[in-house]
Amino acid sequence: MLHTIVGKTEIERRVALNTIGPWWDGNEVWLVVAGRGHVSPLFPTWYATMFSALYLALLIRCCSP
C-alpha cells in the first residue's frame, strides 16, 4: 500500500516492490497454511462447505502459472 507514497518515480516503486516481494510471498504462504490448519479441525462442517463452494476458484488459483 505504501509503494505509491515511498516511490515517487517508476524506478523507486520497482525498488520498493522488489524489496518486499520475497517477504510477502513467504508471509502469504504462512497465512494460507495457518488458516487451513486452524479452520479444518475447529469447524469441520464450515470448512467442508467453504471448500466445496470455493473449489473451482482454488483450483484456478493453484493451477495457474
All heavy atoms as TSV, in Angstrom:
chain	resi	resn	atom	element	x	y	z
A	1	MET	N	N	0.820	-1.189	0.000
A	1	MET	CA	C	0.000	0.000	0.000
A	1	MET	C	C	0.864	1.253	0.000
A	1	MET	O	O	0.449	2.276	-0.519
A	1	MET	CB	C	-0.915	0.023	1.213
A	1	MET	CG	C	-1.985	-1.041	1.166
A	1	MET	SD	S	-3.243	-0.977	2.464
A	1	MET	CE	C	-2.358	-0.540	3.906
A	2	LEU	N	N	2.039	1.160	0.560
A	2	LEU	CA	C	2.878	2.345	0.677
A	2	LEU	C	C	3.766	2.585	-0.535
A	2	LEU	O	O	4.412	3.612	-0.607
A	2	LEU	CB	C	3.755	2.238	1.922
A	2	LEU	CG	C	3.035	2.299	3.261
A	2	LEU	CD1	C	4.016	2.057	4.386
A	2	LEU	CD2	C	2.338	3.630	3.437
A	3	HIS	N	N	3.789	1.663	-1.488
A	3	HIS	CA	C	4.739	1.847	-2.580
A	3	HIS	C	C	4.427	3.073	-3.432
A	3	HIS	O	O	5.322	3.615	-4.067
A	3	HIS	CB	C	4.870	0.582	-3.432
A	3	HIS	CG	C	3.811	0.387	-4.444
A	3	HIS	ND1	N	2.621	-0.196	-4.148
A	3	HIS	CD2	C	3.768	0.720	-5.749
A	3	HIS	CE1	C	1.886	-0.226	-5.239
A	3	HIS	NE2	N	2.546	0.322	-6.220
A	4	THR	N	N	3.200	3.547	-3.437
A	4	THR	CA	C	2.899	4.781	-4.166
A	4	THR	C	C	3.391	6.013	-3.411
A	4	THR	O	O	3.678	7.036	-4.015
A	4	THR	CB	C	1.395	4.908	-4.426
A	4	THR	OG1	O	0.694	4.849	-3.196
A	4	THR	CG2	C	0.915	3.801	-5.341
A	5	ILE	N	N	3.483	5.907	-2.093
A	5	ILE	CA	C	3.986	7.026	-1.290
A	5	ILE	C	C	5.507	6.997	-1.235
A	5	ILE	O	O	6.175	8.017	-1.366
A	5	ILE	CB	C	3.384	6.980	0.129
A	5	ILE	CG1	C	1.871	7.156	0.060
A	5	ILE	CG2	C	4.012	8.032	1.024
A	5	ILE	CD1	C	1.155	6.868	1.357
A	6	VAL	N	N	6.057	5.784	-1.035
A	6	VAL	CA	C	7.509	5.641	-0.921
A	6	VAL	C	C	8.186	5.918	-2.263
A	6	VAL	O	O	9.199	6.592	-2.330
A	6	VAL	CB	C	7.871	4.226	-0.424
A	6	VAL	CG1	C	9.363	3.984	-0.484
A	6	VAL	CG2	C	7.349	4.031	0.977
A	7	GLY	N	N	7.613	5.391	-3.335
A	7	GLY	CA	C	8.205	5.565	-4.654
A	7	GLY	C	C	7.552	6.691	-5.427
A	7	GLY	O	O	6.400	6.582	-5.827
A	8	LYS	N	N	8.286	7.732	-5.624
A	8	LYS	CA	C	7.763	8.872	-6.386
A	8	LYS	C	C	7.895	8.634	-7.888
A	8	LYS	O	O	7.071	9.077	-8.668
A	8	LYS	CB	C	8.490	10.174	-6.008
A	8	LYS	CG	C	8.416	10.505	-4.535
A	8	LYS	CD	C	7.009	10.824	-4.112
A	8	LYS	CE	C	7.009	11.241	-2.649
A	8	LYS	NZ	N	5.807	10.908	-1.959
A	9	THR	N	N	8.943	7.935	-8.285
A	9	THR	CA	C	9.152	7.624	-9.698
A	9	THR	C	C	8.942	6.129	-9.920
A	9	THR	O	O	8.835	5.347	-8.960
A	9	THR	CB	C	10.580	7.999	-10.143
A	9	THR	OG1	O	11.509	7.164	-9.447
A	9	THR	CG2	C	10.877	9.463	-9.863
A	10	GLU	N	N	8.897	5.728	-11.172
A	10	GLU	CA	C	8.710	4.310	-11.505
A	10	GLU	C	C	9.866	3.461	-10.980
A	10	GLU	O	O	9.658	2.350	-10.491
A	10	GLU	CB	C	8.574	4.144	-13.023
A	10	GLU	CG	C	8.254	2.737	-13.449
A	10	GLU	CD	C	6.923	2.220	-12.916
A	10	GLU	OE1	O	5.985	3.014	-12.712
A	10	GLU	OE2	O	6.831	1.001	-12.693
A	11	ILE	N	N	11.073	3.964	-11.035
A	11	ILE	CA	C	12.243	3.219	-10.544
A	11	ILE	C	C	12.147	3.024	-9.029
A	11	ILE	O	O	12.403	1.925	-8.526
A	11	ILE	CB	C	13.549	3.938	-10.928
A	11	ILE	CG1	C	13.712	3.911	-12.448
A	11	ILE	CG2	C	14.746	3.301	-10.250
A	11	ILE	CD1	C	14.861	4.743	-12.965
A	12	GLU	N	N	11.764	4.054	-8.308
A	12	GLU	CA	C	11.621	3.937	-6.854
A	12	GLU	C	C	10.505	2.958	-6.489
A	12	GLU	O	O	10.618	2.205	-5.527
A	12	GLU	CB	C	11.349	5.306	-6.238
A	12	GLU	CG	C	12.539	6.234	-6.286
A	12	GLU	CD	C	12.210	7.624	-5.777
A	12	GLU	OE1	O	11.021	7.945	-5.588
A	12	GLU	OE2	O	13.161	8.402	-5.563
A	13	ARG	N	N	9.428	2.938	-7.248
A	13	ARG	CA	C	8.338	1.972	-6.998
A	13	ARG	C	C	8.826	0.545	-7.222
A	13	ARG	O	O	8.507	-0.363	-6.458
A	13	ARG	CB	C	7.149	2.273	-7.900
A	13	ARG	CG	C	6.388	3.483	-7.488
A	13	ARG	CD	C	5.102	3.615	-8.314
A	13	ARG	NE	N	4.581	4.955	-8.138
A	13	ARG	CZ	C	4.568	5.898	-9.074
A	13	ARG	NH1	N	4.982	5.630	-10.286
A	13	ARG	NH2	N	4.088	7.088	-8.810
A	14	ARG	N	N	9.583	0.324	-8.295
A	14	ARG	CA	C	10.127	-1.001	-8.582
A	14	ARG	C	C	11.050	-1.460	-7.454
A	14	ARG	O	O	11.022	-2.611	-7.050
A	14	ARG	CB	C	10.918	-0.988	-9.895
A	14	ARG	CG	C	10.075	-0.957	-11.113
A	14	ARG	CD	C	9.626	-2.356	-11.485
A	14	ARG	NE	N	8.182	-2.409	-11.356
A	14	ARG	CZ	C	7.470	-3.475	-11.067
A	14	ARG	NH1	N	8.037	-4.627	-10.860
A	14	ARG	NH2	N	6.178	-3.428	-10.965
A	15	VAL	N	N	11.887	-0.552	-6.962
A	15	VAL	CA	C	12.801	-0.898	-5.863
A	15	VAL	C	C	12.002	-1.278	-4.622
A	15	VAL	O	O	12.315	-2.262	-3.940
A	15	VAL	CB	C	13.769	0.275	-5.566
A	15	VAL	CG1	C	14.527	0.042	-4.271
A	15	VAL	CG2	C	14.727	0.470	-6.712
A	16	ALA	N	N	10.952	-0.517	-4.318
A	16	ALA	CA	C	10.109	-0.819	-3.149
A	16	ALA	C	C	9.434	-2.174	-3.304
A	16	ALA	O	O	9.406	-2.978	-2.360
A	16	ALA	CB	C	9.070	0.275	-2.951
A	17	LEU	N	N	8.894	-2.455	-4.477
A	17	LEU	CA	C	8.234	-3.745	-4.699
A	17	LEU	C	C	9.225	-4.902	-4.669
A	17	LEU	O	O	8.932	-5.967	-4.120
A	17	LEU	CB	C	7.490	-3.730	-6.035
A	17	LEU	CG	C	6.225	-2.891	-6.072
A	17	LEU	CD1	C	5.675	-2.829	-7.483
A	17	LEU	CD2	C	5.185	-3.444	-5.123
A	18	ASN	N	N	10.396	-4.720	-5.252
A	18	ASN	CA	C	11.404	-5.790	-5.243
A	18	ASN	C	C	11.971	-6.033	-3.850
A	18	ASN	O	O	12.420	-7.132	-3.549
A	18	ASN	CB	C	12.531	-5.454	-6.215
A	18	ASN	CG	C	12.080	-5.542	-7.659
A	18	ASN	OD1	O	11.109	-6.210	-7.976
A	18	ASN	ND2	N	12.779	-4.836	-8.534
A	19	THR	N	N	11.950	-5.022	-3.006
A	19	THR	CA	C	12.434	-5.188	-1.639
A	19	THR	C	C	11.486	-6.040	-0.809
A	19	THR	O	O	11.906	-6.924	-0.067
A	19	THR	CB	C	12.607	-3.809	-0.977
A	19	THR	OG1	O	13.533	-3.053	-1.750
A	19	THR	CG2	C	13.127	-3.943	0.440
A	20	ILE	N	N	10.197	-5.815	-0.928
A	20	ILE	CA	C	9.216	-6.526	-0.096
A	20	ILE	C	C	8.754	-7.836	-0.737
A	20	ILE	O	O	8.206	-8.706	-0.056
A	20	ILE	CB	C	8.010	-5.608	0.219
A	20	ILE	CG1	C	7.178	-6.156	1.367
A	20	ILE	CG2	C	7.142	-5.424	-1.016
A	20	ILE	CD1	C	7.867	-6.175	2.686
A	21	GLY	N	N	8.993	-8.020	-2.025
A	21	GLY	CA	C	8.494	-9.185	-2.759
A	21	GLY	C	C	8.756	-10.536	-2.120
A	21	GLY	O	O	7.820	-11.300	-1.871
A	22	PRO	N	N	10.006	-10.885	-1.842
A	22	PRO	CA	C	10.271	-12.205	-1.260
A	22	PRO	C	C	9.617	-12.407	0.108
A	22	PRO	O	O	9.157	-13.496	0.429
A	22	PRO	CB	C	11.789	-12.245	-1.133
A	22	PRO	CG	C	12.293	-11.223	-2.081
A	22	PRO	CD	C	11.229	-10.172	-2.167
A	23	TRP	N	N	9.571	-11.368	0.920
A	23	TRP	CA	C	8.959	-11.493	2.243
A	23	TRP	C	C	7.458	-11.646	2.127
A	23	TRP	O	O	6.836	-12.377	2.890
A	23	TRP	CB	C	9.301	-10.278	3.109
A	23	TRP	CG	C	10.755	-10.201	3.403
A	23	TRP	CD1	C	11.668	-9.412	2.798
A	23	TRP	CD2	C	11.470	-11.003	4.344
A	23	TRP	NE1	N	12.911	-9.658	3.311
A	23	TRP	CE2	C	12.819	-10.626	4.266
A	23	TRP	CE3	C	11.093	-12.001	5.240
A	23	TRP	CZ2	C	13.791	-11.210	5.054
A	23	TRP	CZ3	C	12.081	-12.574	6.027
A	23	TRP	CH2	C	13.397	-12.181	5.933
A	24	TRP	N	N	6.848	-10.936	1.190
A	24	TRP	CA	C	5.394	-11.005	1.037
A	24	TRP	C	C	4.970	-12.409	0.640
A	24	TRP	O	O	4.019	-12.954	1.172
A	24	TRP	CB	C	4.910	-9.997	0.003
A	24	TRP	CG	C	3.459	-10.163	-0.281
A	24	TRP	CD1	C	2.908	-10.694	-1.399
A	24	TRP	CD2	C	2.368	-9.853	0.600
A	24	TRP	NE1	N	1.547	-10.721	-1.282
A	24	TRP	CE2	C	1.191	-10.212	-0.063
A	24	TRP	CE3	C	2.290	-9.306	1.868
A	24	TRP	CZ2	C	-0.051	-10.034	0.520
A	24	TRP	CZ3	C	1.045	-9.134	2.425
A	24	TRP	CH2	C	-0.097	-9.494	1.751
A	25	ASP	N	N	5.674	-13.020	-0.309
A	25	ASP	CA	C	5.311	-14.364	-0.750
A	25	ASP	C	C	5.419	-15.373	0.394
A	25	ASP	O	O	4.569	-16.242	0.542
A	25	ASP	CB	C	6.190	-14.801	-1.919
A	25	ASP	CG	C	5.858	-14.047	-3.195
A	25	ASP	OD1	O	4.757	-13.470	-3.269
A	25	ASP	OD2	O	6.695	-14.024	-4.112
A	26	GLY	N	N	6.456	-15.244	1.204
A	26	GLY	CA	C	6.600	-16.146	2.353
A	26	GLY	C	C	5.487	-15.971	3.361
A	26	GLY	O	O	4.945	-16.938	3.888
A	27	ASN	N	N	5.121	-14.741	3.640
A	27	ASN	CA	C	4.038	-14.478	4.590
A	27	ASN	C	C	2.694	-14.934	4.050
A	27	ASN	O	O	1.846	-15.411	4.798
A	27	ASN	CB	C	3.982	-12.990	4.939
A	27	ASN	CG	C	5.144	-12.573	5.787
A	27	ASN	OD1	O	5.733	-13.388	6.491
A	27	ASN	ND2	N	5.501	-11.320	5.719
A	28	GLU	N	N	2.496	-14.821	2.753
A	28	GLU	CA	C	1.238	-15.252	2.152
A	28	GLU	C	C	1.057	-16.761	2.324
A	28	GLU	O	O	-0.029	-17.224	2.658
A	28	GLU	CB	C	1.240	-14.878	0.670
A	28	GLU	CG	C	-0.041	-15.177	-0.053
A	28	GLU	CD	C	0.031	-14.796	-1.512
A	28	GLU	OE1	O	1.112	-14.477	-2.035
A	28	GLU	OE2	O	-1.036	-14.828	-2.148
A	29	VAL	N	N	2.115	-17.508	2.132
A	29	VAL	CA	C	2.037	-18.964	2.298
A	29	VAL	C	C	1.688	-19.317	3.740
A	29	VAL	O	O	0.835	-20.172	3.991
A	29	VAL	CB	C	3.377	-19.616	1.878
A	29	VAL	CG1	C	3.429	-21.075	2.289
A	29	VAL	CG2	C	3.577	-19.468	0.393
A	30	TRP	N	N	2.326	-18.674	4.708
A	30	TRP	CA	C	2.036	-18.975	6.111
A	30	TRP	C	C	0.604	-18.618	6.484
A	30	TRP	O	O	-0.025	-19.312	7.288
A	30	TRP	CB	C	3.014	-18.252	7.033
A	30	TRP	CG	C	4.314	-18.973	7.095
A	30	TRP	CD1	C	5.493	-18.577	6.563
A	30	TRP	CD2	C	4.551	-20.249	7.698
A	30	TRP	NE1	N	6.459	-19.518	6.796
A	30	TRP	CE2	C	5.911	-20.561	7.494
A	30	TRP	CE3	C	3.756	-21.163	8.379
A	30	TRP	CZ2	C	6.480	-21.736	7.960
A	30	TRP	CZ3	C	4.331	-22.342	8.842
A	30	TRP	CH2	C	5.671	-22.611	8.628
A	31	LEU	N	N	0.058	-17.548	5.914
A	31	LEU	CA	C	-1.335	-17.193	6.190
A	31	LEU	C	C	-2.285	-18.265	5.688
A	31	LEU	O	O	-3.238	-18.640	6.375
A	31	LEU	CB	C	-1.676	-15.843	5.555
A	31	LEU	CG	C	-1.074	-14.624	6.224
A	31	LEU	CD1	C	-1.320	-13.392	5.370
A	31	LEU	CD2	C	-1.644	-14.433	7.615
A	32	VAL	N	N	-2.033	-18.775	4.500
A	32	VAL	CA	C	-2.891	-19.829	3.938
A	32	VAL	C	C	-2.779	-21.104	4.770
A	32	VAL	O	O	-3.787	-21.731	5.120
A	32	VAL	CB	C	-2.528	-20.095	2.462
A	32	VAL	CG1	C	-3.233	-21.326	1.939
A	32	VAL	CG2	C	-2.861	-18.885	1.618
A	33	VAL	N	N	-1.563	-21.499	5.108
A	33	VAL	CA	C	-1.353	-22.721	5.892
A	33	VAL	C	C	-1.982	-22.589	7.277
A	33	VAL	O	O	-2.659	-23.508	7.758
A	33	VAL	CB	C	0.151	-23.043	5.992
A	33	VAL	CG1	C	0.413	-24.142	6.998
A	33	VAL	CG2	C	0.688	-23.428	4.629
A	34	ALA	N	N	-1.788	-21.449	7.913
A	34	ALA	CA	C	-2.360	-21.253	9.251
A	34	ALA	C	C	-3.880	-21.223	9.199
A	34	ALA	O	O	-4.548	-21.793	10.063
A	34	ALA	CB	C	-1.828	-19.956	9.859
A	35	GLY	N	N	-4.428	-20.577	8.203
A	35	GLY	CA	C	-5.887	-20.532	8.071
A	35	GLY	C	C	-6.475	-21.914	7.863
A	35	GLY	O	O	-7.462	-22.289	8.494
A	36	ARG	N	N	-5.869	-22.696	7.010
A	36	ARG	CA	C	-6.363	-24.054	6.748
A	36	ARG	C	C	-6.154	-24.940	7.968
A	36	ARG	O	O	-6.998	-25.729	8.328
A	36	ARG	CB	C	-5.629	-24.635	5.533
A	36	ARG	CG	C	-6.265	-25.905	5.001
A	36	ARG	CD	C	-5.497	-27.079	5.557
A	36	ARG	NE	N	-6.018	-28.328	5.062
A	36	ARG	CZ	C	-6.369	-29.325	5.853
A	36	ARG	NH1	N	-6.307	-29.186	7.151
A	36	ARG	NH2	N	-6.776	-30.452	5.382
A	37	GLY	N	N	-5.028	-24.780	8.619
A	37	GLY	CA	C	-4.712	-25.621	9.767
A	37	GLY	C	C	-5.596	-25.362	10.968
A	37	GLY	O	O	-5.834	-26.260	11.774
A	38	HIS	N	N	-6.092	-24.140	11.120
A	38	HIS	CA	C	-6.938	-23.826	12.264
A	38	HIS	C	C	-8.420	-23.995	11.980
A	38	HIS	O	O	-9.189	-24.289	12.875
A	38	HIS	CB	C	-6.684	-22.382	12.729
A	38	HIS	CG	C	-5.376	-22.241	13.422
A	38	HIS	ND1	N	-4.227	-21.887	12.766
A	38	HIS	CD2	C	-5.038	-22.430	14.710
A	38	HIS	CE1	C	-3.239	-21.852	13.631
A	38	HIS	NE2	N	-3.687	-22.178	14.812
A	39	VAL	N	N	-8.817	-23.804	10.743
A	39	VAL	CA	C	-10.245	-23.869	10.420
A	39	VAL	C	C	-10.734	-25.311	10.338
A	39	VAL	O	O	-11.794	-25.642	10.866
A	39	VAL	CB	C	-10.543	-23.118	9.105
A	39	VAL	CG1	C	-11.951	-23.369	8.631
A	39	VAL	CG2	C	-10.327	-21.627	9.309
A	40	SER	N	N	-9.969	-26.184	9.683
A	40	SER	CA	C	-10.479	-27.536	9.454
A	40	SER	C	C	-10.733	-28.339	10.738
A	40	SER	O	O	-11.785	-28.964	10.847
A	40	SER	CB	C	-9.583	-28.298	8.491
A	40	SER	OG	O	-8.302	-28.461	9.006
A	41	PRO	N	N	-9.846	-28.350	11.731
A	41	PRO	CA	C	-10.169	-29.149	12.915
A	41	PRO	C	C	-11.196	-28.484	13.841
A	41	PRO	O	O	-11.942	-29.173	14.517
A	41	PRO	CB	C	-8.838	-29.313	13.640
A	41	PRO	CG	C	-7.924	-28.317	13.086
A	41	PRO	CD	C	-8.467	-27.886	11.759
A	42	LEU	N	N	-11.239	-27.174	13.843
A	42	LEU	CA	C	-12.156	-26.484	14.754
A	42	LEU	C	C	-13.584	-26.408	14.210
A	42	LEU	O	O	-14.543	-26.486	14.976
A	42	LEU	CB	C	-11.644	-25.066	15.043
A	42	LEU	CG	C	-10.300	-24.996	15.762
A	42	LEU	CD1	C	-9.849	-23.551	15.890
A	42	LEU	CD2	C	-10.388	-25.639	17.127
A	43	PHE	N	N	-13.706	-26.235	12.906
A	43	PHE	CA	C	-15.025	-26.088	12.287
A	43	PHE	C	C	-15.106	-26.975	11.045
A	43	PHE	O	O	-15.133	-26.476	9.916
A	43	PHE	CB	C	-15.262	-24.630	11.884
A	43	PHE	CG	C	-15.079	-23.655	13.006
A	43	PHE	CD1	C	-13.933	-22.891	13.088
A	43	PHE	CD2	C	-16.056	-23.502	13.969
A	43	PHE	CE1	C	-13.749	-21.985	14.120
A	43	PHE	CE2	C	-15.887	-22.605	15.000
A	43	PHE	CZ	C	-14.736	-21.842	15.078
A	44	PRO	N	N	-15.174	-28.284	11.207
A	44	PRO	CA	C	-15.118	-29.171	10.040
A	44	PRO	C	C	-16.294	-28.997	9.078
A	44	PRO	O	O	-16.109	-29.054	7.859
A	44	PRO	CB	C	-15.104	-30.575	10.647
A	44	PRO	CG	C	-15.552	-30.419	12.043
A	44	PRO	CD	C	-15.265	-29.018	12.453
A	45	THR	N	N	-17.485	-28.768	9.585
A	45	THR	CA	C	-18.638	-28.590	8.694
A	45	THR	C	C	-18.504	-27.303	7.894
A	45	THR	O	O	-18.742	-27.281	6.686
A	45	THR	CB	C	-19.945	-28.567	9.504
A	45	THR	OG1	O	-20.002	-29.747	10.296
A	45	THR	CG2	C	-21.141	-28.491	8.593
A	46	TRP	N	N	-18.104	-26.245	8.562
A	46	TRP	CA	C	-17.925	-24.956	7.890
A	46	TRP	C	C	-16.812	-25.049	6.850
A	46	TRP	O	O	-16.941	-24.546	5.738
A	46	TRP	CB	C	-17.608	-23.888	8.931
A	46	TRP	CG	C	-17.443	-22.530	8.354
A	46	TRP	CD1	C	-18.419	-21.747	7.838
A	46	TRP	CD2	C	-16.219	-21.809	8.215
A	46	TRP	NE1	N	-17.880	-20.563	7.397
A	46	TRP	CE2	C	-16.528	-20.573	7.621
A	46	TRP	CE3	C	-14.900	-22.070	8.553
A	46	TRP	CZ2	C	-15.569	-19.617	7.341
A	46	TRP	CZ3	C	-13.946	-21.108	8.271
A	46	TRP	CH2	C	-14.287	-19.907	7.681
A	47	TYR	N	N	-15.725	-25.719	7.209
A	47	TYR	CA	C	-14.604	-25.872	6.282
A	47	TYR	C	C	-15.028	-26.684	5.054
A	47	TYR	O	O	-14.688	-26.326	3.928
A	47	TYR	CB	C	-13.432	-26.546	6.979
A	47	TYR	CG	C	-12.243	-26.757	6.081
A	47	TYR	CD1	C	-11.439	-25.687	5.717
A	47	TYR	CD2	C	-11.931	-28.016	5.587
A	47	TYR	CE1	C	-10.348	-25.871	4.889
A	47	TYR	CE2	C	-10.845	-28.208	4.760
A	47	TYR	CZ	C	-10.059	-27.134	4.416
A	47	TYR	OH	O	-8.997	-27.320	3.588
A	48	ALA	N	N	-15.765	-27.755	5.258
A	48	ALA	CA	C	-16.216	-28.583	4.135
A	48	ALA	C	C	-17.138	-27.788	3.211
A	48	ALA	O	O	-17.024	-27.876	1.982
A	48	ALA	CB	C	-16.930	-29.824	4.653
A	49	THR	N	N	-18.021	-27.005	3.789
A	49	THR	CA	C	-18.926	-26.186	2.981
A	49	THR	C	C	-18.152	-25.127	2.205
A	49	THR	O	O	-18.366	-24.926	1.004
A	49	THR	CB	C	-19.973	-25.510	3.877
A	49	THR	OG1	O	-20.657	-26.519	4.613
A	49	THR	CG2	C	-20.957	-24.702	3.065
A	50	MET	N	N	-17.243	-24.447	2.878
A	50	MET	CA	C	-16.458	-23.398	2.243
A	50	MET	C	C	-15.569	-23.975	1.141
A	50	MET	O	O	-15.495	-23.434	0.040
A	50	MET	CB	C	-15.596	-22.685	3.277
A	50	MET	CG	C	-14.752	-21.575	2.712
A	50	MET	SD	S	-13.726	-20.779	3.949
A	50	MET	CE	C	-12.560	-22.062	4.335
A	51	PHE	N	N	-14.926	-25.086	1.414
A	51	PHE	CA	C	-14.032	-25.684	0.433
A	51	PHE	C	C	-14.806	-26.161	-0.788
A	51	PHE	O	O	-14.361	-25.994	-1.915
A	51	PHE	CB	C	-13.255	-26.845	1.059
A	51	PHE	CG	C	-12.163	-27.360	0.177
A	51	PHE	CD1	C	-11.002	-26.627	0.013
A	51	PHE	CD2	C	-12.306	-28.563	-0.483
A	51	PHE	CE1	C	-9.983	-27.096	-0.808
A	51	PHE	CE2	C	-11.297	-29.032	-1.300
A	51	PHE	CZ	C	-10.141	-28.307	-1.460
A	52	SER	N	N	-15.999	-26.741	-0.575
A	52	SER	CA	C	-16.807	-27.194	-1.699
A	52	SER	C	C	-17.275	-26.021	-2.555
A	52	SER	O	O	-17.271	-26.096	-3.780
A	52	SER	CB	C	-18.025	-27.968	-1.192
A	52	SER	OG	O	-17.612	-29.119	-0.504
A	53	ALA	N	N	-17.658	-24.939	-1.910
A	53	ALA	CA	C	-18.158	-23.782	-2.647
A	53	ALA	C	C	-17.046	-23.068	-3.408
A	53	ALA	O	O	-17.279	-22.516	-4.482
A	53	ALA	CB	C	-18.836	-22.814	-1.689
A	54	LEU	N	N	-15.839	-23.071	-2.872
A	54	LEU	CA	C	-14.732	-22.331	-3.478
A	54	LEU	C	C	-13.734	-23.232	-4.203
A	54	LEU	O	O	-12.634	-22.798	-4.531
A	54	LEU	CB	C	-14.011	-21.518	-2.400
A	54	LEU	CG	C	-14.860	-20.467	-1.705
A	54	LEU	CD1	C	-14.087	-19.828	-0.567
A	54	LEU	CD2	C	-15.330	-19.421	-2.695
A	55	TYR	N	N	-14.111	-24.481	-4.471
A	55	TYR	CA	C	-13.171	-25.418	-5.062
A	55	TYR	C	C	-12.687	-24.956	-6.438
A	55	TYR	O	O	-11.505	-25.027	-6.733
A	55	TYR	CB	C	-13.794	-26.809	-5.170
A	55	TYR	CG	C	-12.823	-27.847	-5.676
A	55	TYR	CD1	C	-11.792	-28.288	-4.867
A	55	TYR	CD2	C	-12.917	-28.348	-6.966
A	55	TYR	CE1	C	-10.882	-29.219	-5.321
A	55	TYR	CE2	C	-12.011	-29.276	-7.431
A	55	TYR	CZ	C	-10.997	-29.709	-6.605
A	55	TYR	OH	O	-10.097	-30.619	-7.070
A	56	LEU	N	N	-13.595	-24.463	-7.273
A	56	LEU	CA	C	-13.201	-24.027	-8.607
A	56	LEU	C	C	-12.228	-22.848	-8.534
A	56	LEU	O	O	-11.224	-22.826	-9.238
A	56	LEU	CB	C	-14.432	-23.649	-9.433
A	56	LEU	CG	C	-14.153	-23.234	-10.873
A	56	LEU	CD1	C	-13.469	-24.352	-11.621
A	56	LEU	CD2	C	-15.446	-22.833	-11.559
A	57	ALA	N	N	-12.509	-21.880	-7.675
A	57	ALA	CA	C	-11.599	-20.738	-7.518
A	57	ALA	C	C	-10.239	-21.196	-7.003
A	57	ALA	O	O	-9.196	-20.719	-7.459
A	57	ALA	CB	C	-12.209	-19.715	-6.569
A	58	LEU	N	N	-10.224	-22.131	-6.056
A	58	LEU	CA	C	-8.966	-22.658	-5.536
A	58	LEU	C	C	-8.190	-23.408	-6.602
A	58	LEU	O	O	-6.981	-23.239	-6.718
A	58	LEU	CB	C	-9.254	-23.584	-4.336
A	58	LEU	CG	C	-8.045	-24.185	-3.655
A	58	LEU	CD1	C	-7.235	-23.086	-2.972
A	58	LEU	CD2	C	-8.471	-25.227	-2.650
A	59	LEU	N	N	-8.888	-24.190	-7.390
A	59	LEU	CA	C	-8.249	-24.940	-8.473
A	59	LEU	C	C	-7.630	-24.005	-9.499
A	59	LEU	O	O	-6.498	-24.206	-9.940
A	59	LEU	CB	C	-9.261	-25.869	-9.128
A	59	LEU	CG	C	-8.741	-26.805	-10.198
A	59	LEU	CD1	C	-7.788	-27.812	-9.581
A	59	LEU	CD2	C	-9.892	-27.511	-10.886
A	60	ILE	N	N	-8.351	-22.962	-9.871
A	60	ILE	CA	C	-7.823	-21.992	-10.843
A	60	ILE	C	C	-6.609	-21.275	-10.258
A	60	ILE	O	O	-5.611	-21.090	-10.936
A	60	ILE	CB	C	-8.926	-20.991	-11.247
A	60	ILE	CG1	C	-9.989	-21.708	-12.086
A	60	ILE	CG2	C	-8.350	-19.819	-12.011
A	60	ILE	CD1	C	-11.215	-20.887	-12.333
A	61	ARG	N	N	-6.689	-20.890	-8.999
A	61	ARG	CA	C	-5.579	-20.159	-8.347
A	61	ARG	C	C	-4.337	-21.047	-8.222
A	61	ARG	O	O	-3.236	-20.604	-8.474
A	61	ARG	CB	C	-6.024	-19.670	-6.971
A	61	ARG	CG	C	-4.943	-19.076	-6.127
A	61	ARG	CD	C	-4.496	-17.737	-6.683
A	61	ARG	NE	N	-3.555	-17.142	-5.760
A	61	ARG	CZ	C	-2.369	-16.722	-6.120
A	61	ARG	NH1	N	-1.978	-16.783	-7.351
A	61	ARG	NH2	N	-1.566	-16.189	-5.233
A	62	CYS	N	N	-4.515	-22.282	-7.834
A	62	CYS	CA	C	-3.371	-23.167	-7.603
A	62	CYS	C	C	-2.737	-23.654	-8.897
A	62	CYS	O	O	-1.543	-23.895	-8.942
A	62	CYS	CB	C	-3.796	-24.366	-6.772
A	62	CYS	SG	S	-4.178	-23.936	-5.082
A	63	CYS	N	N	-3.519	-23.805	-9.934
A	63	CYS	CA	C	-3.002	-24.387	-11.172
A	63	CYS	C	C	-2.634	-23.355	-12.220
A	63	CYS	O	O	-2.169	-23.709	-13.290
A	63	CYS	CB	C	-4.035	-25.354	-11.749
A	63	CYS	SG	S	-4.339	-26.753	-10.665
A	64	SER	N	N	-2.858	-22.083	-11.967
A	64	SER	CA	C	-2.492	-21.064	-12.948
A	64	SER	C	C	-1.007	-20.734	-12.801
A	64	SER	O	O	-0.469	-20.745	-11.699
A	64	SER	CB	C	-3.339	-19.816	-12.753
A	64	SER	OG	O	-3.071	-19.225	-11.508
A	65	PRO	N	N	-0.354	-20.460	-13.924
A	65	PRO	CA	C	1.098	-20.184	-13.867
A	65	PRO	C	C	1.425	-18.869	-13.229
A	65	PRO	O	O	0.757	-17.975	-13.110
A	65	PRO	CB	C	1.535	-20.195	-15.321
A	65	PRO	CG	C	0.319	-20.139	-16.139
A	65	PRO	CD	C	-0.841	-20.502	-15.270
